Amino acid sequence: MNFETILAQAAPAQGNPWQSWVMIGLIFVVFYFFMIRPQQKRQKEHKKLIDAIKKGDEIVTAGGIHGKIVSLGDNDITIDIDGRGTKMTIDRSSVSRVKGEEKK
């Protein structure tokens, strides 16, 4: 049997080429709304949280450290972690949440 004959027999029926592009487009749209959009929303909310913190707020860091803000810099925050003067300087972006302002 000839090799070309075998290939011709095994070739699947070709559908509409636009159907493939439509499916790829739909997959991208679903990916955008289920993956990319929610992440952008979370980043925007975190940016608002970081911009709104002020001296005296009680916060929780991404590492789970609880403390009260003593001073604010452009990119860092100094927190009192035990109420007895133990201070720690952390990066602003490591603030996970502000106590008392949890979602209701």
Order of alpha helices (4+ residues) and beta strands (2+ residues): alpha-alpha-alpha-beta-beta-beta-beta-beta
